[in-house]
């Protein structure tokens, strides 16, 4: 009977050691998984920030190009108006004077 009790005690001790080892291993695995999740989150955040920066830079570059094109168009339109005025200012003045006189 004592040998059965001793065997059960040995089995229980072995089972406790296995459970304790499993708990330690579980903690190690959980810690490793958390570190991997943290690393993934950091890398994802860095990649996302880089993509946002790239999109922002491209958008700013496109906007600057559009603004420069519009400035060039506006300057050309102003030059055309100035040429038109220089060419026809006498005609315009006469037309204005004629309207004033007719009223």
C-alpha positions in Angstrom: 0.0 0.0 0.0 2.8 2.4 0.8 4.4 1.8 -2.6 1.1 2.7 -4.3 0.9 5.9 -2.2 4.5 6.6 -3.0 3.9 6.0 -6.7 0.8 8.3 -6.6 2.9 10.9 -4.8 5.6 10.6 -7.5 3.0 10.8 -10.3 1.4 13.9 -8.6 4.9 15.6 -8.2 5.7 14.8 -11.8 2.3 16.2 -12.9 2.9 19.4 -10.9 6.3 19.8 -12.4 4.8 19.3 -15.9 2.1 21.9 -15.1 4.6 24.3 -13.7 6.9 23.9 -16.7 3.8 24.4 -19.0 2.9 27.6 -17.1 6.5 28.9 -17.5 6.5 28.0 -21.1 3.1 29.7 -21.6 4.4 32.9 -20.0 7.4 32.8 -22.3 5.2 32.2 -25.4 2.8 35.0 -24.4 5.7 37.4 -23.8 7.2 36.5 -27.2 3.8 36.9 -28.9 3.4 40.4 -27.3 6.9 41.4 -28.4 6.0 40.3 -32.0 2.7 42.2 -31.9 4.5 45.3 -30.6 7.1 45.0 -33.4 4.4 44.5 -36.0 2.5 47.6 -34.7 5.6 49.7 -34.8 6.5 48.6 -38.3 2.9 49.1 -39.5 2.9 52.6 -38.0 6.2 53.5 -39.6 5.0 52.2 -43.0 1.7 54.0 -42.7 3.5 57.3 -41.7 5.8 56.9 -44.7 2.9 56.4 -47.1 1.0 59.4 -45.6 4.2 61.5 -46.0 4.7 60.4 -49.6 1.0 61.1 -50.5 1.2 64.5 -48.8 4.4 65.3 -50.7 3.0 64.2 -54.0 -0.2 66.2 -53.4 1.8 69.3 -52.5 3.9 68.9 -55.6 0.8 68.6 -57.8 -0.8 71.6 -56.1 2.4 73.7 -56.6 2.4 72.6 -60.3 -1.2 73.6 -60.7 -0.6 77.0 -59.0 2.4 77.7 -61.3 0.4 76.7 -64.4 -2.5 79.0 -63.3 0.0 81.9 -62.6 1.4 81.4 -66.1 -2.1 81.4 -67.7 -3.1 84.5 -65.7 0.1 86.4 -66.6 -0.4 85.5 -70.3 -4.0 86.7 -70.1 -2.9 89.9 -68.5 -0.2 90.4 -71.2 -2.9 89.8 -73.9 -5.2 92.3 -72.3 -2.4 94.9 -72.1 -1.6 94.3 -75.8 -5.2 94.6 -76.7 -5.5 97.8 -74.7 -2.3 99.3 -76.3 -3.6 98.4 -79.7 -7.2 99.6 -79.3 -7.1 102.1 -76.5 -8.0 105.0 -78.8 -11.0 103.1 -80.2 -12.1 102.4 -76.7 -11.7 106.0 -75.6 -13.7 107.2 -78.6 -16.5 104.7 -78.0 -16.7 105.8 -74.3 -16.7 109.5 -75.3 -19.4 108.9 -78.0 -21.6 107.2 -75.4 -21.1 110.0 -72.9 -22.0 112.6 -75.6 -25.1 110.7 -76.7 -26.6 110.6 -73.3 
